[in-house]
Amino acid sequence: MTATATTLSRPADSFRLTVLNPGGRDPEQDFSAGAGSPNDGGGHAPVSFHGYAACTRGVFHRKTQAAVAEGLPVLLLLRGDFRETRRALGKLQERGLTVAVALKETGLHQITRQLSDPKRATLFREIVRAADGAIAATPEAVEFFGKGKFIPTPYPVADERWDFSRPVAERAGVFIGTREWNVPSRNHLAALTLGQELGEGITVFDRNPRRSRKLWKSLGGDERLLRLLPKRLPYRDYLAEIERHKIVLQADRSAVPGQVAGDALLCRLPCVGGDGAIDRICFSRTCGFGRSLGELRESAERLLRDPNFYAEIVAESQREALARIGFEVVAMQLAEFFERSVERSALSERLSNMR
C-alpha cells in the first residue's frame, strides 16, 4: 500500500475527506458548502457518518469510482458482509489513496451481530490490517479494531441555522428518544416506564401506536398525557418535534455514537439517560453511563422542577459540544489522524524497501 499520492501537506482547515459507504443506499452528497441548511431538503443531515464529510467540507459517496475520482483521503465504512468494503479498499489503494476504515454500525449489539460470524470476523481483520488506519465513532469500537482512534461524530452546534432552540417557557413534556422495541439494550420499555412515573406529557415514536397505548394503559399512565407519532419524519421536522419538549429521556445501554444526545444538543435540551459517546461527553451529569434507572428518574425530576439546574445542564452541554464535537474540532482531529496515517504508511514503505 502507498500513501504518497495523498500526502496532507496543506493546513488542517483545508483538509477534505471522502466518506465512502460502498453499495449503500445513501446517494452522493457534496458538503463543500459545509453543513447546509435544515431546509435544503433532499439530502442527508450533516450528522452521524455524514457529519465526518460535512465538517471537512468533503463528500459522501456510495460508488467506489466516484470516491477514486475525488482524489481525497477516504473513510471507508464497513457494512453488510464486508465483501463490498474489501473490493472498495483494493480499488482505492491501487490509486494510492489514503484509506481509513470504520464500522458503520457501532452499537455493541450491532458489532456482536456482525463479528459473531467467523467468516465475517476473518474478513474484518483482513480489511483492518490492510487499511492505513481505523476510526471508531465510540470508545468501545476501538477495542475491536486493535488500532485506530476514537473520534466522535460531529454536530453543527456552532451553526445558527441548526439552532432549534425555543424559549424554556414554550417547552413542555418529555420526548422519549428511543423507538426500537426489538433491541433489548435500547431499554425502550424502561424509558417509557420512567416517563410514566414523571407525570408529564410524553411523546413517543411508534409505528405500532396501538401497542404503545395498550402498554401505557397497563403501566397506569394517563392516556391524556401520551402523544404518539406513528411514522418517521424528515430530520428537520423531527427536530421541530423534539424542540417542543423540556427534556429528552432514554435508557439506552447500547454504547452507540449518541445521535439521540446529538439531536438534543441541536434543540438545546437536556438529555437524560443513554450511554452513547456523545451522551458521556456532553451530558456527563445526566447520562446513563454507570447510573441506575432510579438515578435517571431523579435527574429527570430535578430538571423538570429546578430551573437553575436545567439552565446549568443546557449551558454545560453546549460548552462541551463546542469544545469536543463541534465541526471545527472534529475536522482538526480528522486532519491530524490522516496526516499521521500518511506518515506511518510512508515510513512503513521506506522500511520495506530497505529490507
C-alpha positions as CSV (number, residue, x, y, z in Angstrom):
1,M,0.0,0.0,0.0
2,T,1.2,3.6,-0.5
3,A,0.0,6.9,0.7
4,T,2.4,9.2,-1.1
5,A,-0.2,10.3,-3.6
6,T,-2.3,12.0,-0.9
7,T,0.2,13.4,1.5
8,L,-1.5,16.1,3.6
9,S,0.9,19.0,3.3
10,R,-1.9,21.5,3.3
11,P,-3.2,23.1,6.5
12,A,-5.9,21.3,8.6
13,D,-8.5,23.9,7.8
14,S,-8.3,22.9,4.1
15,F,-8.4,19.2,4.7
16,R,-11.3,17.5,2.9
17,L,-12.5,13.9,3.3
18,T,-14.5,11.4,1.3
19,V,-16.7,9.1,3.3
20,L,-17.5,6.0,1.2
21,N,-20.3,3.6,2.0
22,P,-19.8,1.1,-0.8
23,G,-23.0,-0.3,-2.1
24,G,-25.1,1.6,0.4
25,R,-28.4,3.4,-0.1
26,D,-27.4,7.0,0.7
27,P,-26.8,8.9,-2.5
28,E,-23.8,11.0,-3.4
29,Q,-23.7,14.2,-1.3
30,D,-21.4,17.2,-1.7
31,F,-20.7,19.1,1.6
32,S,-18.2,21.6,0.0
33,A,-20.5,24.4,1.4
34,G,-20.5,22.8,4.9
35,A,-23.5,21.7,6.9
36,G,-26.0,23.4,4.6
37,S,-29.4,24.4,5.9
38,P,-32.1,22.2,7.5
39,N,-34.5,23.5,4.9
40,D,-32.3,22.3,1.9
41,G,-34.2,19.0,1.6
42,G,-33.3,16.0,-0.5
43,G,-30.0,15.1,1.3
44,H,-28.9,13.5,4.5
45,A,-28.5,15.7,7.5
46,P,-24.8,16.5,8.4
47,V,-24.8,14.1,11.3
48,S,-23.6,10.6,12.0
49,F,-21.0,9.5,9.4
50,H,-22.3,12.2,7.0
51,G,-21.0,14.6,9.7
52,Y,-17.4,13.5,9.1
53,A,-17.8,14.5,5.5
54,A,-19.7,17.7,6.3
55,C,-17.3,19.0,8.9
56,T,-14.4,18.8,6.5
57,R,-16.4,20.2,3.6
58,G,-15.9,16.9,1.9
59,V,-18.2,14.4,0.1
60,F,-20.2,11.3,0.8
61,H,-20.3,8.5,-1.8
62,R,-21.6,5.0,-2.2
63,K,-19.8,4.3,-5.5
64,T,-16.1,3.5,-5.3
65,Q,-15.2,5.0,-8.7
66,A,-16.7,8.3,-7.5
67,A,-14.5,8.2,-4.5
68,V,-11.5,7.5,-6.6
69,A,-12.3,10.4,-8.8
70,E,-12.4,12.8,-5.8
71,G,-8.7,12.0,-5.1
72,L,-9.2,12.8,-1.4
73,P,-8.4,10.7,1.7
74,V,-11.1,8.2,2.3
75,L,-13.0,7.0,5.3
76,L,-14.3,3.6,4.1
77,L,-17.3,2.2,6.0
78,L,-17.5,-1.5,6.9
79,R,-21.0,-2.6,6.1
80,G,-23.1,-5.6,5.1
81,D,-20.9,-8.8,4.8
82,F,-17.8,-6.6,4.3
83,R,-17.1,-8.1,0.8
84,E,-18.0,-4.8,-0.9
85,T,-15.8,-3.0,1.5
86,R,-12.8,-5.2,0.7
87,R,-13.3,-4.7,-3.0
88,A,-13.5,-1.0,-2.5
89,L,-10.4,-0.9,-0.3
90,G,-8.4,-2.6,-3.1
91,K,-9.5,-0.2,-5.8
92,L,-8.8,2.8,-3.6
93,Q,-5.3,1.7,-2.6
94,E,-4.5,0.8,-6.2
95,R,-4.9,4.5,-6.9
96,G,-2.6,5.5,-4.0
97,L,-5.4,6.9,-1.8
98,T,-5.1,7.0,2.0
99,V,-7.9,4.9,3.4
100,A,-9.1,4.5,7.0
101,V,-11.9,2.2,7.9
102,A,-14.8,2.5,10.3
103,L,-17.7,0.3,11.3
104,K,-20.9,1.8,10.0
105,E,-23.0,0.0,12.7
106,T,-21.2,0.7,16.0
107,G,-23.5,-0.2,18.9
108,L,-22.2,-3.2,20.9
109,H,-25.2,-5.3,19.9
110,Q,-24.5,-4.4,16.2
111,I,-20.8,-5.2,16.4
112,T,-21.6,-8.5,18.1
113,R,-24.1,-9.5,15.5
114,Q,-21.6,-8.7,12.7
115,L,-18.4,-10.3,14.1
116,S,-20.1,-13.4,15.6
117,D,-19.9,-14.8,12.1
118,P,-16.4,-16.4,11.8
119,K,-16.1,-15.7,8.0
120,R,-17.1,-12.1,8.5
121,A,-14.8,-11.7,11.5
122,T,-11.9,-13.1,9.4
123,L,-12.6,-10.6,6.6
124,F,-12.9,-7.8,9.1
125,R,-9.4,-8.5,10.4
126,E,-8.0,-8.7,6.9
127,I,-9.5,-5.3,6.0
128,V,-8.3,-3.6,9.1
129,R,-4.7,-4.9,8.6
130,A,-4.7,-3.7,5.0
131,A,-6.1,-0.2,5.8
132,D,-4.0,2.8,6.7
133,G,-5.9,3.2,10.0
134,A,-9.2,2.9,11.7
135,I,-11.6,5.4,13.2
136,A,-14.1,4.5,15.8
137,A,-17.3,6.5,16.5
138,T,-17.3,5.1,20.0
139,P,-14.6,4.3,22.6
140,E,-15.7,0.7,22.7
141,A,-15.3,0.2,19.0
142,V,-11.6,1.0,19.2
143,E,-11.1,-2.3,21.1
144,F,-12.4,-4.4,18.2
145,F,-10.0,-2.7,15.7
146,G,-7.0,-3.2,17.8
147,K,-5.7,0.0,16.4
148,G,-7.0,3.4,15.5
149,K,-8.6,6.3,17.2
150,F,-11.9,7.3,18.7
151,I,-13.3,10.4,17.0
152,P,-16.8,11.4,17.9
153,T,-19.4,12.0,15.2
154,P,-19.6,15.8,14.9
155,Y,-22.7,18.1,15.1
156,P,-23.1,21.6,13.7
157,V,-23.7,23.2,17.1
158,A,-22.0,26.5,16.2
159,D,-24.1,26.9,13.0
160,E,-27.1,29.2,13.8
161,R,-29.1,27.5,11.0
162,W,-29.1,24.4,13.1
163,D,-30.1,26.0,16.3
164,F,-33.5,24.5,17.0
165,S,-33.9,26.1,20.5
166,R,-37.0,27.9,21.7
167,P,-37.7,29.8,25.0
168,V,-38.0,27.5,28.0
169,A,-41.4,28.8,28.8
170,E,-42.6,27.4,25.5
171,R,-41.3,23.9,26.2
172,A,-43.3,21.2,27.9
173,G,-43.2,17.4,28.5
174,V,-40.8,14.6,27.8
175,F,-39.6,13.2,24.5
176,I,-38.7,9.5,24.5
177,G,-35.5,9.3,22.4
178,T,-35.6,5.6,21.5
179,R,-38.0,3.7,19.4
180,E,-36.6,0.2,18.9
181,W,-38.7,-2.3,20.8
182,N,-36.9,-5.3,19.4
183,V,-33.5,-4.3,20.6
184,P,-33.1,-5.3,24.3
185,S,-30.2,-2.9,25.0
186,R,-32.2,0.1,23.9
187,N,-34.4,-0.5,27.0
188,H,-37.3,1.3,25.3
189,L,-39.8,-0.1,27.8
190,A,-37.7,1.2,30.7
191,A,-37.6,4.7,29.2
192,L,-41.4,4.6,28.8
193,T,-41.8,3.4,32.4
194,L,-39.6,6.2,33.6
195,G,-41.6,8.7,31.6
196,Q,-44.9,7.4,33.0
197,E,-43.5,8.0,36.6
198,L,-42.8,11.7,35.9
199,G,-46.4,12.6,35.5
200,E,-45.6,14.8,32.5
201,G,-46.8,14.7,28.9
202,I,-44.9,12.1,26.9
203,T,-44.1,11.9,23.2
204,V,-43.2,8.5,21.7
205,F,-42.4,7.4,18.1
206,D,-44.0,4.1,17.4
207,R,-45.1,2.6,14.1
208,N,-47.4,0.4,16.0
209,P,-49.2,3.1,18.1
210,R,-51.8,0.6,19.4
211,R,-49.0,-1.3,21.2
212,S,-47.8,1.9,23.0
213,R,-51.3,2.9,24.0
214,K,-52.0,-0.6,25.5
215,L,-48.7,-0.7,27.3
216,W,-49.1,2.9,28.6
217,K,-52.5,2.0,30.0
218,S,-51.2,-1.2,31.6
219,L,-48.5,0.9,33.3
220,G,-51.2,3.1,34.8
221,G,-50.4,6.1,32.6
222,D,-53.0,8.8,32.0
223,E,-54.0,8.4,28.3
224,R,-54.3,12.2,28.1
225,L,-50.6,12.5,28.7
226,L,-49.4,10.2,25.9
227,R,-48.8,11.6,22.4
228,L,-47.8,9.1,19.7
229,L,-46.1,9.8,16.4
230,P,-46.6,6.8,14.1
231,K,-44.1,7.4,11.3
232,R,-40.6,8.6,10.6
233,L,-40.2,12.3,9.8
234,P,-37.6,14.3,7.7
235,Y,-34.8,15.3,10.0
236,R,-35.8,19.0,10.1
237,D,-39.4,18.0,11.1
238,Y,-38.1,15.5,13.6
239,L,-36.0,18.2,15.4
240,A,-39.0,20.5,15.3
241,E,-40.9,17.9,17.3
242,I,-38.1,17.5,19.8
243,E,-37.7,21.2,20.4
244,R,-41.3,21.4,21.8
245,H,-40.3,19.4,24.9
246,K,-38.5,20.2,28.1
247,I,-36.2,17.1,28.2
248,V,-35.2,14.1,26.2
249,L,-35.3,10.8,28.0
250,Q,-33.9,7.4,27.2
251,A,-32.4,4.3,29.0
252,D,-30.2,3.1,26.1
253,R,-27.3,0.8,27.0
254,S,-26.1,0.1,23.5
255,A,-22.8,2.1,23.6
256,V,-23.8,3.9,20.3
257,P,-22.3,7.1,18.9
258,G,-25.1,9.0,20.6
259,Q,-27.4,10.6,18.0
260,V,-30.3,11.0,20.5
261,A,-28.0,13.2,22.6
262,G,-26.8,15.0,19.5
263,D,-30.4,15.8,18.5
264,A,-31.0,17.1,22.0
265,L,-27.9,19.4,21.6
266,L,-29.3,20.9,18.4
267,C,-32.5,21.7,20.3
268,R,-30.6,23.0,23.3
269,L,-32.4,20.4,25.5
270,P,-31.0,18.3,28.4
271,C,-30.7,14.6,27.6
272,V,-31.3,12.1,30.4
273,G,-30.1,8.6,30.1
274,G,-28.1,6.8,27.4
275,D,-24.5,5.7,27.5
276,G,-23.5,6.7,23.9
277,A,-20.3,8.6,23.2
278,I,-22.0,12.0,22.9
279,D,-24.1,11.3,26.0
280,R,-20.9,10.8,28.0
281,I,-19.1,13.7,26.5
282,C,-21.8,16.4,26.7
283,F,-24.3,15.2,29.3
284,S,-21.9,13.7,31.9
285,R,-24.1,14.6,34.8
286,T,-27.3,13.2,33.4
287,C,-26.3,10.3,31.1
288,G,-27.0,6.7,31.9
289,F,-23.4,5.6,32.0
290,G,-22.9,3.9,35.4
291,R,-26.3,5.1,36.7
292,S,-29.4,3.2,37.8
293,L,-32.9,3.8,36.5
294,G,-33.7,5.4,39.8
295,E,-30.9,7.9,39.4
296,L,-32.1,8.7,35.9
297,R,-35.6,9.4,37.3
298,E,-34.1,11.7,39.9
299,S,-32.2,13.6,37.3
300,A,-35.3,14.0,35.1
301,E,-37.4,15.1,38.0
302,R,-34.9,17.7,39.0
303,L,-34.6,19.1,35.5
304,L,-38.4,19.4,35.3
305,R,-38.7,21.2,38.7
306,D,-35.4,23.1,39.1
307,P,-34.9,25.9,36.5
308,N,-31.4,26.6,37.8
309,F,-30.2,23.0,37.4
310,Y,-31.9,22.9,34.0
311,A,-30.0,26.0,32.8
312,E,-26.8,24.6,34.2
313,I,-27.1,21.3,32.2
314,V,-28.0,23.1,29.0
315,A,-25.1,25.5,29.3
316,E,-22.7,22.8,30.2
317,S,-23.7,20.5,27.4
318,Q,-23.3,23.3,24.8
319,R,-19.8,24.2,26.1
320,E,-18.7,20.6,25.9
321,A,-20.3,20.2,22.4
322,L,-18.5,23.2,21.0
323,A,-15.2,22.1,22.6
324,R,-15.3,18.4,21.7
325,I,-17.8,17.5,19.0
326,G,-18.2,20.8,17.0
327,F,-17.4,20.8,13.3
328,E,-14.1,22.6,13.6
329,V,-12.6,20.5,16.4
330,V,-13.6,17.2,14.8
331,A,-12.3,18.4,11.4
332,M,-9.0,19.1,13.1
333,Q,-8.9,15.6,14.6
334,L,-9.6,14.0,11.3
335,A,-6.9,16.1,9.5
336,E,-4.3,15.1,12.2
337,F,-5.3,11.5,12.1
338,F,-4.9,11.2,8.3
339,E,-1.7,13.2,8.4
340,R,-0.3,10.7,10.9
341,S,-1.6,7.8,8.8
342,V,0.3,9.1,5.8
343,E,3.5,9.5,7.8
344,R,3.2,5.9,9.2
345,S,2.5,4.5,5.7
346,A,5.4,6.3,4.2
347,L,7.7,5.1,7.0
348,S,6.5,1.5,6.6
349,E,7.1,1.7,2.8
350,R,10.6,3.0,3.3
351,L,11.4,0.3,5.8
352,S,10.0,-2.3,3.5
353,N,12.2,-1.1,0.6
354,M,15.3,-1.2,2.8
355,R,14.8,-4.9,3.6
